[in-house]
Amino acid sequence: MNDVSLGAWELPQELALLRDTVRKFMATEVRPVEDGVEHDAYKLPPEKLAPLQKKVKDEMGLWCYRTPAKYGGAGLGLLAQTVVAEQTAQCKMGLYSAGCGAFGADPPNVIWEGSREQIEGFGIPSVAQGKKAYVAISEASGGSDPARSIRTRAVRDGDHYVVNGSKMWISAADTADWGILFARTGDDTSRGGITAFIVDGRPEGMTVRPIPVIRSWSPCEVAFKDVRIPVAHRLGEEGEGFNLAKKWLVETRIPYSITTLGVAQAALDMAVKWSTERKTFGSYLADKQAIQWMLADSEIEIRAARLLTYQAAWKADLGQDPGVDASIAKLTTSETAGRVIDRCVQIFGALGVSEELPLERWYRELRIRRIGEGPSEVQRMVVARSLISQYR
């Protein structure tokens, strides 16, 4: 593993120590357990997961590390979250959950913007009891522009809202205990016309259909037909949904970005080791210029993408708006990771596309990352608009 340092810049000592602690835990505790499950599994058996979770809670103090400490989480800042997330992703299941679930499943960060009753009824139990949640924004009409694409509508009816519409590509909707739904309560184009709601369980009229994709874990279509949601489950005021959605997208996009880089780093480490052991045509792969250039390009791109992501997190910790930086990080890491995995598969040859290694699994899963949390084209649009607006 490479230390995170370039020139005069390096992580603060406490974050470097945190990184090394999580790195050791992943290498000695998580990956040996994960090696005992099938190639395309997306969760560990409960009896194998429980001891790992206990150690994270009782010894490491990193349970639900993105959740504020006053609600039972570790309360890490965004840069610290990013450092930890890079390490917890470096396993076969790393793109599904932190350390295969060992670090818990943080509830959506916008729940902490809710009322005391909402926090105590949904947020805190998720941390304490491991309850899971989903966020439903995307729709078939176009998930990358919620201000215009959301057609699911919520109409006030006394002490309830009546919801009709559907959401697409919603992760964990089939297994979650609750979720946050973004629906339109105002006109069809205004950002101020969107409102957020807490959906408790699976109320009458709500249906969930998994949609198989190229990875082992399917996102879902979630349909609402005359679903009644209590006014008490409205998150914030009417019309505040867009700002909540933006907060969720921007702040989760940075740790989301670094996980793709964690997988790329793990793949590169495997490829470097393999190239120093594998001989073809009388010499090691590592001695061949074609292989050296693939390794060098991968190392250079990973270092650059890592620093861009750390910068986005650092700005957020300083209280600055990381929106454009988060888009740059998401775009750079997802595309970098795809190129790195492709090179590593090539270096391993036939072994790289076999189920003997996690590379072919990562190859499939990383392809999704160029779409999820906003596709590359949308991230480029965000950056371009920011640049152009400075000259108008």
C-alpha positions in Angstrom: 0.0 0.0 0.0 1.2 3.5 -0.8 1.2 6.1 1.9 -0.9 9.1 1.1 1.7 11.8 0.5 2.9 13.9 -2.4 5.6 16.5 -2.1 5.1 18.6 1.0 1.5 17.6 1.5 0.4 14.8 3.7 -2.4 13.7 5.9 -2.5 15.1 9.4 -0.9 12.6 11.8 -4.2 11.6 13.4 -5.8 10.9 10.1 -2.8 8.9 8.9 -3.1 6.8 12.1 -6.8 6.3 11.5 -6.1 5.2 8.0 -3.5 2.7 9.1 -5.8 1.3 11.9 -8.6 0.7 9.4 -6.2 -0.7 6.8 -4.9 -3.3 9.3 -8.4 -4.2 10.4 -9.5 -4.8 6.8 -6.4 -6.9 6.1 -6.4 -9.1 9.2 -10.1 -9.3 10.1 -12.4 -8.6 7.2 -10.8 -10.0 4.1 -10.0 -13.4 5.6 -13.7 -13.8 6.5 -14.9 -12.5 3.2 -12.7 -15.0 1.4 -14.9 -17.7 2.8 -18.1 -16.6 1.0 -19.1 -17.0 -2.6 -17.6 -14.8 -5.3 -20.6 -12.6 -6.0 -22.0 -12.4 -2.5 -23.0 -8.9 -1.3 -23.3 -9.5 2.4 -21.7 -11.7 5.0 -23.6 -14.3 7.0 -24.9 -12.9 10.3 -22.7 -15.2 12.4 -19.6 -14.0 10.5 -20.6 -10.3 10.5 -21.5 -9.9 14.2 -18.0 -10.4 15.6 -16.6 -7.8 13.2 -19.3 -5.3 14.1 -18.7 -5.8 17.8 -15.0 -5.0 17.3 -15.8 -1.9 15.3 -18.2 -0.7 18.0 -16.4 -1.7 21.2 -12.7 -1.4 20.3 -12.4 0.9 17.3 -15.2 3.4 18.0 -16.0 3.7 14.3 -19.6 2.4 14.1 -21.6 4.4 11.6 -18.7 6.8 11.2 -20.7 9.3 9.1 -23.3 9.8 11.8 -23.0 12.6 14.4 -21.7 11.4 17.8 -24.7 12.7 19.6 -26.8 10.2 17.7 -24.6 7.2 18.4 -22.2 7.4 15.5 -18.5 8.1 15.3 -19.1 11.7 14.1 -16.1 11.9 11.7 -15.6 15.0 9.6 -15.9 14.6 5.9 -12.1 14.3 5.3 -11.8 11.6 8.0 -14.9 9.8 6.5 -13.1 9.9 3.1 -9.9 8.4 4.6 -11.8 5.6 6.3 -14.1 4.9 3.2 -11.1 4.4 1.0 -9.8 1.6 3.2 -13.2 0.0 4.0 -13.8 -0.4 0.2 -10.7 -2.5 -0.3 -12.4 -5.9 -0.3 -14.7 -7.9 -2.6 -17.9 -6.4 -1.2 -16.3 -3.0 -0.8 -18.6 -1.2 -3.2 -21.7 -2.3 -1.4 -21.1 -1.5 2.2 -18.2 -0.3 4.4 -16.0 -3.3 5.3 -18.8 -5.7 4.2 -21.1 -4.2 6.8 -18.7 -4.3 9.7 -18.9 -0.5 10.1 -22.7 -0.3 10.1 -25.0 1.4 7.7 -25.3 5.1 8.2 -28.9 6.4 7.8 -29.3 9.2 5.1 -27.7 12.3 6.5 -30.9 14.4 6.0 -32.7 12.6 8.7 -30.7 14.7 11.2 -32.5 17.7 9.7 -35.8 16.3 10.9 -37.8 16.9 14.1 -36.9 15.3 17.4 -39.6 12.7 16.9 -38.3 11.8 13.4 -34.8 11.5 14.6 -35.7 9.4 17.6 -38.1 7.3 15.6 -36.0 6.6 12.5 -32.4 8.0 12.7 -31.3 6.8 16.1 -32.8 3.2 15.8 -31.0 2.8 12.5 -27.7 3.5 14.2 -28.4 1.5 17.4 -30.3 -1.4 15.9 -28.8 -1.6 12.4 -32.0 -0.7 10.6 -31.6 0.2 7.0 -32.9 3.0 4.9 -33.1 4.0 1.2 -33.4 7.4 -0.6 -35.8 7.7 -3.5 -35.1 10.5 -5.9 -34.5 9.1 -9.4 -37.4 8.5 -11.8 -37.7 7.1 -15.2 -38.1 10.6 -16.6 -34.5 11.4 -15.7 -32.9 11.1 -12.3 -30.1 13.5 -12.8 -32.2 16.7 -12.8 -34.6 16.4 -9.8 -35.8 19.9 -10.2 -37.5 19.0 -13.5 -37.7 15.2 -13.6 -39.6 14.4 -10.4 -43.2 13.5 -11.4 -44.2 11.6 -8.3 -46.8 13.8 -6.6 -47.9 14.2 -3.0 -51.2 15.9 -2.4 -52.3 17.1 1.1 -55.4 15.4 2.4 -56.1 16.4 6.0 -53.4 14.9 8.3 -51.9 12.9 5.4 -50.4 13.3 2.0 -51.6 11.0 -0.8 -48.7 9.9 -3.0 -48.8 8.6 -6.6 -45.9 7.9 -8.9 -42.8 5.7 -9.2 -39.1 5.8 -8.5 -36.4 4.0 -10.4 -32.9 2.6 -9.5 -33.5 2.8 -5.8 -30.8 0.8 -3.9 -31.9 -1.3 -0.9 -35.6 -0.5 -1.2 -36.5 -4.2 -1.1 -34.7 -4.8 2.2 -34.8 -1.5 4.0 -36.9 -0.7 7.1 -37.7 2.8 6.0 -36.9 5.4 3.4 -36.8 9.0 2.4 -39.0 9.9 -0.6 -38.8 13.1 -2.7 -42.1 14.0 -4.3 -43.6 17.1 -5.9 -46.0 19.2 -3.9 -45.8 22.3 -6.0 -45.6 23.1 -9.7 -43.9 20.8 -12.2 -40.7 22.7 -12.8 -39.8 24.6 -9.7 -37.1 23.5 -7.3 -39.3 24.9 -4.6 -42.0 22.4 -5.5 -40.3 19.4 -4.1 -40.9 18.0 -0.6 -39.2 15.2 1.4 -41.1 12.5 3.3 -40.2 9.6 5.5 -41.8 6.3 4.4 -42.2 3.9 7.3 -41.9 0.3 6.2 -44.0 -0.7 3.2 -47.4 1.0 3.5 -50.5 -0.1 1.6 -50.2 0.8 -2.1 -46.4 0.8 -2.2 -44.8 -1.9 -4.3 -41.1 -2.8 -4.9 -39.7 -4.6 -7.9 -36.0 -5.5 -8.1 -34.4 -4.7 -11.5 -31.5 -7.1 -12.3 -28.3 -5.4 -13.4 -24.7 -6.4 -14.1 -23.8 -6.6 -10.4 -25.2 -9.1 -7.9 -27.2 -6.6 -5.9 -30.3 -5.2 -7.8 -31.7 -1.7 -7.5 -35.5 -1.4 -7.4 -38.5 0.3 -9.0 -40.7 1.6 -6.2 -44.3 2.4 -7.1 -46.8 4.4 -5.1 -50.5 4.2 -5.7 -52.6 6.3 -3.3 -50.1 5.7 -0.6 -51.0 7.7 2.6 -48.1 9.3 4.5 -48.8 11.2 7.7 -48.0 14.9 7.8 -45.8 14.1 10.8 -43.5 12.2 8.4 -42.9 15.2 6.2 -39.2 16.0 6.5 -38.9 19.8 6.9 -41.4 22.1 5.4 -43.1 21.9 2.0 -40.8 23.0 -0.8 -37.6 22.3 1.2 -37.0 19.0 -0.5 -34.6 20.2 -3.2 -32.2 21.6 -0.7 -32.3 18.4 1.3 -31.7 16.3 -1.8 -28.7 18.5 -2.7 -27.3 18.2 0.8 -27.6 14.4 0.6 -26.1 14.2 -2.9 -23.2 16.5 -2.3 -22.1 15.2 1.1 -22.5 11.5 0.2 -20.9 11.9 -3.2 -17.4 12.5 -1.7 -17.1 9.2 0.3 -18.9 7.5 -2.5 -16.2 8.7 -4.9 -13.3 7.5 -2.8 -14.7 4.0 -2.5 -14.1 3.5 -6.2 -10.6 4.6 -5.7 -10.1 2.2 -2.8 -11.1 -0.7 -5.1 -8.7 0.7 -7.8 -5.9 0.8 -5.3 -6.5 -2.8 -4.2 -6.5 -3.9 -7.8 -3.3 -2.1 -8.5 -1.6 -3.6 -5.5 -2.6 -7.1 -6.8 -1.3 -6.3 -10.3 2.1 -5.0 -9.0 2.6 -8.1 -6.9 1.5 -10.4 -9.7 3.8 -8.7 -12.2 6.9 -9.3 -10.0 6.0 -13.0 -9.7 4.7 -14.0 -13.1 7.2 -14.9 -15.9 6.5 -15.0 -19.6 8.9 -15.4 -22.5 11.8 -15.7 -20.0 11.3 -12.6 -18.0 9.0 -11.2 -15.3 6.0 -9.1 -16.4 7.4 -6.3 -14.3 10.4 -6.1 -16.6 8.3 -5.5 -19.7 7.8 -1.9 -20.7 4.1 -2.4 -21.7 3.3 -3.6 -18.2 5.4 -0.9 -16.5 3.5 1.8 -18.4 0.1 0.4 -17.3 1.3 0.3 -13.7 2.7 3.8 -13.9 -0.4 5.3 -15.5 -2.5 3.7 -12.9 -0.4 5.0 -10.0 -0.4 8.5 -11.4 -4.1 8.7 -11.9 -4.9 7.2 -8.5 -2.7 9.8 -6.7 -4.3 12.7 -8.6 -7.9 11.5 -8.1 -7.2 10.9 -4.4 -6.0 14.4 -3.8 -8.9 15.9 -5.7 -11.3 13.9 -3.5 -9.5 14.9 -0.3 -9.6 18.5 -1.4 -13.4 18.4 -1.8 -13.8 16.8 1.7 -11.4 19.4 3.2 -13.4 22.3 1.8 -16.6 20.9 3.2 -15.0 20.6 6.6 -14.0 24.2 6.4 -17.6 25.1 5.8 -17.2 26.0 2.2 -19.5 24.8 -0.6 -17.9 21.6 -2.0 -20.5 21.2 -4.8 -18.2 21.6 -7.8 -15.3 19.9 -6.1 -17.6 16.9 -5.3 -18.5 16.7 -9.0 -14.9 16.8 -10.0 -14.1 14.1 -7.5 -16.9 11.9 -8.5 -16.1 12.2 -12.2 -12.4 11.7 -11.8 -12.5 8.8 -9.4 -15.1 6.8 -11.2 -13.4 7.1 -14.6 -10.0 6.6 -13.1 -11.1 3.4 -11.3 -12.6 2.0 -14.5 -9.3 2.5 -16.4 -7.2 1.0 -13.6 -9.4 -2.1 -13.3 -9.3 -2.6 -17.1 -5.5 -2.4 -17.1 -5.3 -4.8 -14.1 -7.5 -7.3 -15.8 -5.2 -7.1 -18.9 -2.1 -7.7 -16.8 -3.6 -10.8 -15.2 -4.9 -12.1 -18.6 -7.4 -14.9 -18.4 -7.0 -15.1 -14.7 -8.3 -11.5 -14.5 -11.7 -12.4 -15.9 -12.1 -15.5 -13.8 -13.9 -15.8 -10.5 -10.6 -16.8 -8.9 -10.0 -13.1 -8.4 -12.3 -10.1 -7.5 -11.2 -8.2 -10.6 -14.0 -9.2 -12.9 -16.5 -8.5 -10.2 -15.1 -5.0 -9.6 -15.0 -4.5 -13.4 -18.8 -4.9 -13.5 -19.5 -3.0 -10.4 -17.3 0.0 -11.3 -19.1 0.4 -14.6 -22.2 1.3 -12.6 -20.3 4.0 -10.7 -20.0 6.1 -13.8 -23.8 6.4 -13.7 -24.8 6.2 -10.1 -24.8 9.4 -8.0 -24.9 11.4 -11.2 -23.4 10.3 -14.5 -20.1 11.6 -15.8 -21.9 13.9 -18.3 -23.8 15.6 -15.5 -20.7 16.1 -13.5 -19.0 17.8 -16.5 -22.1 19.9 -16.9 -21.8 21.1 -13.3 -18.2 22.0 -13.7 -18.7 23.7 -17.0 -21.6 25.8 -15.7 -19.5 26.9 -12.8 -16.7 28.0 -15.0 -18.9 29.8 -17.5 -20.9 31.6 -14.8 -17.7 33.3 -13.6 -17.4 35.2 -16.9 -21.1 36.3 -17.2 
